[in-house]
Amino acid sequence: MRLKVQFHNGTTWLPAKDIDVNQGDGRLAEKLPKGIQKIHVGRVKKSGGDVVGDNPVGWLLEIL
């Protein structure tokens, strides 16, 4: 599946990035940029024919 991830630094949303997640892959670890207050993660289609992506899901995480 493909996830679109975007970070908010308290003032603005930074550019979104796509991350492809495959069933057999291990965990993905990444440091957050300084000052991040929110993270939005959403599932998006990998291609026009991707039927799994027909059920979009999104999460908004707030860092306290």
PyMOL Python script that loads the backbone (N, CA, C, O; Angstrom):
from pymol import cmd

cmd.read_pdbstr("""\
ATOM      1  N   MET A   1       0.836  -1.155   0.000  1.00  0.00           N
ATOM      2  CA  MET A   1       0.000   0.000   0.000  1.00  0.00           C
ATOM      3  C   MET A   1       0.887   1.225   0.000  1.00  0.00           C
ATOM      4  O   MET A   1       2.080   1.142   0.290  1.00  0.00           O
ATOM      5  N   ARG A   2       0.301   2.359  -0.326  1.00  0.00           N
ATOM      6  CA  ARG A   2       1.034   3.624  -0.323  1.00  0.00           C
ATOM      7  C   ARG A   2       0.426   4.538   0.735  1.00  0.00           C
ATOM      8  O   ARG A   2      -0.789   4.728   0.795  1.00  0.00           O
ATOM      9  N   LEU A   3       1.297   5.095   1.562  1.00  0.00           N
ATOM     10  CA  LEU A   3       0.874   6.060   2.566  1.00  0.00           C
ATOM     11  C   LEU A   3       1.403   7.432   2.188  1.00  0.00           C
ATOM     12  O   LEU A   3       2.530   7.567   1.712  1.00  0.00           O
ATOM     13  N   LYS A   4       0.587   8.435   2.402  1.00  0.00           N
ATOM     14  CA  LYS A   4       1.012   9.819   2.229  1.00  0.00           C
ATOM     15  C   LYS A   4       1.152  10.388   3.631  1.00  0.00           C
ATOM     16  O   LYS A   4       0.212  10.347   4.425  1.00  0.00           O
ATOM     17  N   VAL A   5       2.351  10.929   3.937  1.00  0.00           N
ATOM     18  CA  VAL A   5       2.657  11.437   5.269  1.00  0.00           C
ATOM     19  C   VAL A   5       2.991  12.918   5.160  1.00  0.00           C
ATOM     20  O   VAL A   5       3.722  13.348   4.268  1.00  0.00           O
ATOM     21  N   GLN A   6       2.434  13.689   6.095  1.00  0.00           N
ATOM     22  CA  GLN A   6       2.691  15.123   6.092  1.00  0.00           C
ATOM     23  C   GLN A   6       2.845  15.608   7.538  1.00  0.00           C
ATOM     24  O   GLN A   6       2.124  15.160   8.430  1.00  0.00           O
ATOM     25  N   PHE A   7       3.783  16.516   7.757  1.00  0.00           N
ATOM     26  CA  PHE A   7       4.087  17.034   9.092  1.00  0.00           C
ATOM     27  C   PHE A   7       3.684  18.498   9.204  1.00  0.00           C
ATOM     28  O   PHE A   7       3.784  19.254   8.238  1.00  0.00           O
ATOM     29  N   HIS A   8       3.228  18.893  10.387  1.00  0.00           N
ATOM     30  CA  HIS A   8       2.879  20.293  10.677  1.00  0.00           C
ATOM     31  C   HIS A   8       3.808  20.793  11.773  1.00  0.00           C
ATOM     32  O   HIS A   8       3.958  20.145  12.808  1.00  0.00           O
ATOM     33  N   ASN A   9       4.429  21.943  11.548  1.00  0.00           N
ATOM     34  CA  ASN A   9       5.420  22.453  12.493  1.00  0.00           C
ATOM     35  C   ASN A   9       4.879  23.528  13.439  1.00  0.00           C
ATOM     36  O   ASN A   9       5.656  24.239  14.078  1.00  0.00           O
ATOM     37  N   GLY A  10       3.562  23.649  13.530  1.00  0.00           N
ATOM     38  CA  GLY A  10       2.961  24.660  14.390  1.00  0.00           C
ATOM     39  C   GLY A  10       2.557  25.903  13.623  1.00  0.00           C
ATOM     40  O   GLY A  10       1.757  26.704  14.106  1.00  0.00           O
ATOM     41  N   THR A  11       3.107  26.066  12.428  1.00  0.00           N
ATOM     42  CA  THR A  11       2.788  27.214  11.577  1.00  0.00           C
ATOM     43  C   THR A  11       2.211  26.782  10.236  1.00  0.00           C
ATOM     44  O   THR A  11       1.241  27.362   9.748  1.00  0.00           O
ATOM     45  N   THR A  12       2.818  25.760   9.647  1.00  0.00           N
ATOM     46  CA  THR A  12       2.424  25.344   8.305  1.00  0.00           C
ATOM     47  C   THR A  12       2.634  23.839   8.124  1.00  0.00           C
ATOM     48  O   THR A  12       3.392  23.209   8.862  1.00  0.00           O
ATOM     49  N   TRP A  13       1.945  23.278   7.124  1.00  0.00           N
ATOM     50  CA  TRP A  13       2.152  21.878   6.750  1.00  0.00           C
ATOM     51  C   TRP A  13       3.349  21.807   5.819  1.00  0.00           C
ATOM     52  O   TRP A  13       3.427  22.557   4.846  1.00  0.00           O
ATOM     53  N   LEU A  14       4.282  20.910   6.112  1.00  0.00           N
ATOM     54  CA  LEU A  14       5.433  20.692   5.240  1.00  0.00           C
ATOM     55  C   LEU A  14       4.987  19.857   4.033  1.00  0.00           C
ATOM     56  O   LEU A  14       3.933  19.224   4.085  1.00  0.00           O
ATOM     57  N   PRO A  15       5.775  19.845   2.946  1.00  0.00           N
ATOM     58  CA  PRO A  15       5.383  19.056   1.774  1.00  0.00           C
ATOM     59  C   PRO A  15       5.171  17.579   2.127  1.00  0.00           C
ATOM     60  O   PRO A  15       5.912  17.000   2.922  1.00  0.00           O
ATOM     61  N   ALA A  16       4.154  16.997   1.525  1.00  0.00           N
ATOM     62  CA  ALA A  16       3.820  15.590   1.776  1.00  0.00           C
ATOM     63  C   ALA A  16       4.814  14.677   1.080  1.00  0.00           C
ATOM     64  O   ALA A  16       5.409  15.040   0.065  1.00  0.00           O
ATOM     65  N   LYS A  17       4.987  13.470   1.648  1.00  0.00           N
ATOM     66  CA  LYS A  17       5.823  12.474   0.985  1.00  0.00           C
ATOM     67  C   LYS A  17       5.091  11.146   0.964  1.00  0.00           C
ATOM     68  O   LYS A  17       4.350  10.814   1.889  1.00  0.00           O
ATOM     69  N   ASP A  18       5.306  10.393  -0.100  1.00  0.00           N
ATOM     70  CA  ASP A  18       4.697   9.076  -0.250  1.00  0.00           C
ATOM     71  C   ASP A  18       5.660   8.009   0.239  1.00  0.00           C
ATOM     72  O   ASP A  18       6.859   8.064  -0.035  1.00  0.00           O
ATOM     73  N   ILE A  19       5.118   7.032   0.973  1.00  0.00           N
ATOM     74  CA  ILE A  19       5.905   5.902   1.455  1.00  0.00           C
ATOM     75  C   ILE A  19       5.183   4.624   1.035  1.00  0.00           C
ATOM     76  O   ILE A  19       4.026   4.413   1.399  1.00  0.00           O
ATOM     77  N   ASP A  20       5.865   3.774   0.271  1.00  0.00           N
ATOM     78  CA  ASP A  20       5.294   2.489  -0.126  1.00  0.00           C
ATOM     79  C   ASP A  20       5.602   1.460   0.957  1.00  0.00           C
ATOM     80  O   ASP A  20       6.750   1.306   1.374  1.00  0.00           O
ATOM     81  N   VAL A  21       4.566   0.760   1.407  1.00  0.00           N
ATOM     82  CA  VAL A  21       4.693  -0.249   2.457  1.00  0.00           C
ATOM     83  C   VAL A  21       4.348  -1.600   1.846  1.00  0.00           C
ATOM     84  O   VAL A  21       3.255  -1.786   1.310  1.00  0.00           O
ATOM     85  N   ASN A  22       5.285  -2.542   1.929  1.00  0.00           N
ATOM     86  CA  ASN A  22       5.077  -3.892   1.407  1.00  0.00           C
ATOM     87  C   ASN A  22       4.981  -4.874   2.563  1.00  0.00           C
ATOM     88  O   ASN A  22       5.637  -4.694   3.589  1.00  0.00           O
ATOM     89  N   GLN A  23       4.181  -5.895   2.405  1.00  0.00           N
ATOM     90  CA  GLN A  23       3.906  -6.846   3.472  1.00  0.00           C
ATOM     91  C   GLN A  23       5.182  -7.472   4.042  1.00  0.00           C
ATOM     92  O   GLN A  23       5.272  -7.671   5.254  1.00  0.00           O
ATOM     93  N   GLY A  24       6.151  -7.782   3.213  1.00  0.00           N
ATOM     94  CA  GLY A  24       7.355  -8.459   3.665  1.00  0.00           C
ATOM     95  C   GLY A  24       8.439  -7.544   4.203  1.00  0.00           C
ATOM     96  O   GLY A  24       9.448  -8.023   4.719  1.00  0.00           O
ATOM     97  N   ASP A  25       8.250  -6.236   4.091  1.00  0.00           N
ATOM     98  CA  ASP A  25       9.270  -5.293   4.545  1.00  0.00           C
ATOM     99  C   ASP A  25       9.293  -5.181   6.065  1.00  0.00           C
ATOM    100  O   ASP A  25       8.301  -5.464   6.735  1.00  0.00           O
ATOM    101  N   GLY A  26      10.433  -4.765   6.595  1.00  0.00           N
ATOM    102  CA  GLY A  26      10.562  -4.512   8.018  1.00  0.00           C
ATOM    103  C   GLY A  26      10.002  -3.129   8.363  1.00  0.00           C
ATOM    104  O   GLY A  26       9.379  -2.468   7.532  1.00  0.00           O
ATOM    105  N   ARG A  27      10.234  -2.722   9.581  1.00  0.00           N
ATOM    106  CA  ARG A  27       9.757  -1.417  10.040  1.00  0.00           C
ATOM    107  C   ARG A  27      10.527  -0.285   9.384  1.00  0.00           C
ATOM    108  O   ARG A  27      11.684  -0.441   8.993  1.00  0.00           O
ATOM    109  N   LEU A  28       9.875   0.838   9.273  1.00  0.00           N
ATOM    110  CA  LEU A  28      10.506   2.035   8.747  1.00  0.00           C
ATOM    111  C   LEU A  28      10.680   3.010   9.909  1.00  0.00           C
ATOM    112  O   LEU A  28       9.700   3.404  10.541  1.00  0.00           O
ATOM    113  N   ALA A  29      11.904   3.393  10.186  1.00  0.00           N
ATOM    114  CA  ALA A  29      12.175   4.339  11.268  1.00  0.00           C
ATOM    115  C   ALA A  29      12.676   5.644  10.648  1.00  0.00           C
ATOM    116  O   ALA A  29      13.517   5.634   9.749  1.00  0.00           O
ATOM    117  N   GLU A  30      12.155   6.746  11.133  1.00  0.00           N
ATOM    118  CA  GLU A  30      12.548   8.039  10.601  1.00  0.00           C
ATOM    119  C   GLU A  30      12.452   9.078  11.711  1.00  0.00           C
ATOM    120  O   GLU A  30      11.480   9.091  12.466  1.00  0.00           O
ATOM    121  N   LYS A  31      13.456   9.949  11.816  1.00  0.00           N
ATOM    122  CA  LYS A  31      13.435  11.013  12.817  1.00  0.00           C
ATOM    123  C   LYS A  31      12.469  12.100  12.376  1.00  0.00           C
ATOM    124  O   LYS A  31      12.382  12.427  11.192  1.00  0.00           O
ATOM    125  N   LEU A  32      11.746  12.653  13.337  1.00  0.00           N
ATOM    126  CA  LEU A  32      10.851  13.775  13.037  1.00  0.00           C
ATOM    127  C   LEU A  32      11.660  15.056  12.949  1.00  0.00           C
ATOM    128  O   LEU A  32      12.602  15.247  13.717  1.00  0.00           O
ATOM    129  N   PRO A  33      11.306  15.935  12.022  1.00  0.00           N
ATOM    130  CA  PRO A  33      11.942  17.249  12.007  1.00  0.00           C
ATOM    131  C   PRO A  33      11.631  17.988  13.317  1.00  0.00           C
ATOM    132  O   PRO A  33      10.599  17.732  13.937  1.00  0.00           O
ATOM    133  N   LYS A  34      12.508  18.895  13.738  1.00  0.00           N
ATOM    134  CA  LYS A  34      12.298  19.647  14.979  1.00  0.00           C
ATOM    135  C   LYS A  34      11.019  20.459  14.920  1.00  0.00           C
ATOM    136  O   LYS A  34      10.659  21.002  13.876  1.00  0.00           O
ATOM    137  N   GLY A  35      10.335  20.537  16.058  1.00  0.00           N
ATOM    138  CA  GLY A  35       9.157  21.390  16.177  1.00  0.00           C
ATOM    139  C   GLY A  35       7.865  20.812  15.639  1.00  0.00           C
ATOM    140  O   GLY A  35       6.861  21.522  15.573  1.00  0.00           O
ATOM    141  N   ILE A  36       7.859  19.544  15.250  1.00  0.00           N
ATOM    142  CA  ILE A  36       6.650  18.951  14.681  1.00  0.00           C
ATOM    143  C   ILE A  36       5.589  18.800  15.766  1.00  0.00           C
ATOM    144  O   ILE A  36       5.860  18.293  16.855  1.00  0.00           O
ATOM    145  N   GLN A  37       4.363  19.253  15.445  1.00  0.00           N
ATOM    146  CA  GLN A  37       3.251  19.179  16.391  1.00  0.00           C
ATOM    147  C   GLN A  37       2.146  18.239  15.929  1.00  0.00           C
ATOM    148  O   GLN A  37       1.392  17.711  16.746  1.00  0.00           O
ATOM    149  N   LYS A  38       2.050  18.029  14.612  1.00  0.00           N
ATOM    150  CA  LYS A  38       1.014  17.146  14.068  1.00  0.00           C
ATOM    151  C   LYS A  38       1.601  16.316  12.941  1.00  0.00           C
ATOM    152  O   LYS A  38       2.496  16.754  12.218  1.00  0.00           O
ATOM    153  N   ILE A  39       1.071  15.098  12.809  1.00  0.00           N
ATOM    154  CA  ILE A  39       1.445  14.217  11.702  1.00  0.00           C
ATOM    155  C   ILE A  39       0.153  13.696  11.088  1.00  0.00           C
ATOM    156  O   ILE A  39      -0.711  13.183  11.798  1.00  0.00           O
ATOM    157  N   HIS A  40       0.021  13.826   9.775  1.00  0.00           N
ATOM    158  CA  HIS A  40      -1.130  13.266   9.073  1.00  0.00           C
ATOM    159  C   HIS A  40      -0.638  12.108   8.224  1.00  0.00           C
ATOM    160  O   HIS A  40       0.300  12.250   7.439  1.00  0.00           O
ATOM    161  N   VAL A  41      -1.288  10.948   8.391  1.00  0.00           N
ATOM    162  CA  VAL A  41      -0.960   9.747   7.618  1.00  0.00           C
ATOM    163  C   VAL A  41      -2.233   9.292   6.936  1.00  0.00           C
ATOM    164  O   VAL A  41      -3.256   9.107   7.596  1.00  0.00           O
ATOM    165  N   GLY A  42      -2.186   9.109   5.620  1.00  0.00           N
ATOM    166  CA  GLY A  42      -3.353   8.646   4.884  1.00  0.00           C
ATOM    167  C   GLY A  42      -2.973   7.607   3.851  1.00  0.00           C
ATOM    168  O   GLY A  42      -1.892   7.662   3.264  1.00  0.00           O
ATOM    169  N   ARG A  43      -3.868   6.661   3.634  1.00  0.00           N
ATOM    170  CA  ARG A  43      -3.645   5.646   2.597  1.00  0.00           C
ATOM    171  C   ARG A  43      -4.142   6.203   1.271  1.00  0.00           C
ATOM    172  O   ARG A  43      -5.247   6.740   1.194  1.00  0.00           O
ATOM    173  N   VAL A  44      -3.339   6.077   0.242  1.00  0.00           N
ATOM    174  CA  VAL A  44      -3.702   6.556  -1.093  1.00  0.00           C
ATOM    175  C   VAL A  44      -3.444   5.447  -2.109  1.00  0.00           C
ATOM    176  O   VAL A  44      -2.750   4.473  -1.816  1.00  0.00           O
ATOM    177  N   LYS A  45      -4.004   5.603  -3.297  1.00  0.00           N
ATOM    178  CA  LYS A  45      -3.807   4.611  -4.357  1.00  0.00           C
ATOM    179  C   LYS A  45      -2.382   4.658  -4.885  1.00  0.00           C
ATOM    180  O   LYS A  45      -1.789   5.729  -5.014  1.00  0.00           O
ATOM    181  N   LYS A  46      -1.837   3.476  -5.192  1.00  0.00           N
ATOM    182  CA  LYS A  46      -0.521   3.398  -5.821  1.00  0.00           C
ATOM    183  C   LYS A  46      -0.606   3.721  -7.313  1.00  0.00           C
ATOM    184  O   LYS A  46       0.343   4.234  -7.906  1.00  0.00           O
ATOM    185  N   SER A  47      -1.762   3.411  -7.908  1.00  0.00           N
ATOM    186  CA  SER A  47      -1.972   3.654  -9.331  1.00  0.00           C
ATOM    187  C   SER A  47      -3.474   3.765  -9.575  1.00  0.00           C
ATOM    188  O   SER A  47      -4.274   3.530  -8.669  1.00  0.00           O
ATOM    189  N   GLY A  48      -3.850   4.119 -10.788  1.00  0.00           N
ATOM    190  CA  GLY A  48      -5.258   4.249 -11.131  1.00  0.00           C
ATOM    191  C   GLY A  48      -6.033   2.950 -11.003  1.00  0.00           C
ATOM    192  O   GLY A  48      -7.236   2.972 -10.745  1.00  0.00           O
ATOM    193  N   GLY A  49      -5.364   1.823 -11.179  1.00  0.00           N
ATOM    194  CA  GLY A  49      -6.025   0.519 -11.093  1.00  0.00           C
ATOM    195  C   GLY A  49      -5.987  -0.108  -9.710  1.00  0.00           C
ATOM    196  O   GLY A  49      -6.413  -1.251  -9.542  1.00  0.00           O
ATOM    197  N   ASP A  50      -5.491   0.606  -8.730  1.00  0.00           N
ATOM    198  CA  ASP A  50      -5.360   0.082  -7.362  1.00  0.00           C
ATOM    199  C   ASP A  50      -6.727   0.085  -6.683  1.00  0.00           C
ATOM    200  O   ASP A  50      -7.220   1.141  -6.286  1.00  0.00           O
ATOM    201  N   VAL A  51      -7.345  -1.097  -6.547  1.00  0.00           N
ATOM    202  CA  VAL A  51      -8.665  -1.176  -5.919  1.00  0.00           C
ATOM    203  C   VAL A  51      -8.584  -1.217  -4.401  1.00  0.00           C
ATOM    204  O   VAL A  51      -9.559  -0.901  -3.720  1.00  0.00           O
ATOM    205  N   VAL A  52      -7.422  -1.606  -3.861  1.00  0.00           N
ATOM    206  CA  VAL A  52      -7.256  -1.615  -2.408  1.00  0.00           C
ATOM    207  C   VAL A  52      -7.340  -0.187  -1.880  1.00  0.00           C
ATOM    208  O   VAL A  52      -7.840   0.046  -0.780  1.00  0.00           O
ATOM    209  N   GLY A  53      -6.850   0.761  -2.666  1.00  0.00           N
ATOM    210  CA  GLY A  53      -6.884   2.162  -2.261  1.00  0.00           C
ATOM    211  C   GLY A  53      -8.264   2.791  -2.390  1.00  0.00           C
ATOM    212  O   GLY A  53      -8.418   3.985  -2.133  1.00  0.00           O
ATOM    213  N   ASP A  54      -9.286   2.003  -2.788  1.00  0.00           N
ATOM    214  CA  ASP A  54     -10.640   2.548  -2.894  1.00  0.00           C
ATOM    215  C   ASP A  54     -11.224   2.847  -1.514  1.00  0.00           C
ATOM    216  O   ASP A  54     -12.237   3.540  -1.411  1.00  0.00           O
ATOM    217  N   ASN A  55     -10.610   2.342  -0.473  1.00  0.00           N
ATOM    218  CA  ASN A  55     -11.070   2.574   0.895  1.00  0.00           C
ATOM    219  C   ASN A  55     -10.055   3.451   1.614  1.00  0.00           C
ATOM    220  O   ASN A  55      -9.271   2.953   2.422  1.00  0.00           O
ATOM    221  N   PRO A  56     -10.059   4.755   1.329  1.00  0.00           N
ATOM    222  CA  PRO A  56      -9.051   5.608   1.942  1.00  0.00           C
ATOM    223  C   PRO A  56      -9.238   5.704   3.460  1.00  0.00           C
ATOM    224  O   PRO A  56     -10.362   5.737   3.961  1.00  0.00           O
ATOM    225  N   VAL A  57      -8.130   5.748   4.166  1.00  0.00           N
ATOM    226  CA  VAL A  57      -8.122   5.868   5.615  1.00  0.00           C
ATOM    227  C   VAL A  57      -7.109   6.939   5.963  1.00  0.00           C
ATOM    228  O   VAL A  57      -6.057   7.020   5.329  1.00  0.00           O
ATOM    229  N   GLY A  58      -7.402   7.758   6.950  1.00  0.00           N
ATOM    230  CA  GLY A  58      -6.457   8.781   7.367  1.00  0.00           C
ATOM    231  C   GLY A  58      -6.421   8.908   8.875  1.00  0.00           C
ATOM    232  O   GLY A  58      -7.415   8.663   9.557  1.00  0.00           O
ATOM    233  N   TRP A  59      -5.265   9.293   9.386  1.00  0.00           N
ATOM    234  CA  TRP A  59      -5.085   9.520  10.816  1.00  0.00           C
ATOM    235  C   TRP A  59      -4.400  10.859  11.001  1.00  0.00           C
ATOM    236  O   TRP A  59      -3.505  11.214  10.234  1.00  0.00           O
ATOM    237  N   LEU A  60      -4.819  11.613  12.023  1.00  0.00           N
ATOM    238  CA  LEU A  60      -4.156  12.841  12.412  1.00  0.00           C
ATOM    239  C   LEU A  60      -3.631  12.627  13.824  1.00  0.00           C
ATOM    240  O   LEU A  60      -4.409  12.447  14.761  1.00  0.00           O
ATOM    241  N   LEU A  61      -2.317  12.645  13.972  1.00  0.00           N
ATOM    242  CA  LEU A  61      -1.673  12.438  15.264  1.00  0.00           C
ATOM    243  C   LEU A  61      -1.191  13.787  15.786  1.00  0.00           C
ATOM    244  O   LEU A  61      -0.513  14.520  15.065  1.00  0.00           O
ATOM    245  N   GLU A  62      -1.528  14.120  17.015  1.00  0.00           N
ATOM    246  CA  GLU A  62      -1.048  15.361  17.620  1.00  0.00           C
ATOM    247  C   GLU A  62      -0.038  15.025  18.686  1.00  0.00           C
ATOM    248  O   GLU A  62      -0.259  14.140  19.512  1.00  0.00           O
ATOM    249  N   ILE A  63       1.074  15.735  18.665  1.00  0.00           N
ATOM    250  CA  ILE A  63       2.156  15.497  19.609  1.00  0.00           C
ATOM    251  C   ILE A  63       1.979  16.482  20.768  1.00  0.00           C
ATOM    252  O   ILE A  63       1.961  17.697  20.572  1.00  0.00           O
ATOM    253  N   LEU A  64       1.852  15.943  21.951  1.00  0.00           N
ATOM    254  CA  LEU A  64       1.625  16.789  23.124  1.00  0.00           C
ATOM    255  C   LEU A  64       2.886  16.935  23.933  1.00  0.00           C
ATOM    256  O   LEU A  64       2.886  17.614  24.960  1.00  0.00           O
TER     257      LEU A  64
END
""", "prot")
cmd.dss("prot")
cmd.show_as("cartoon", "prot")
cmd.util.cbc("prot")
cmd.orient("prot")
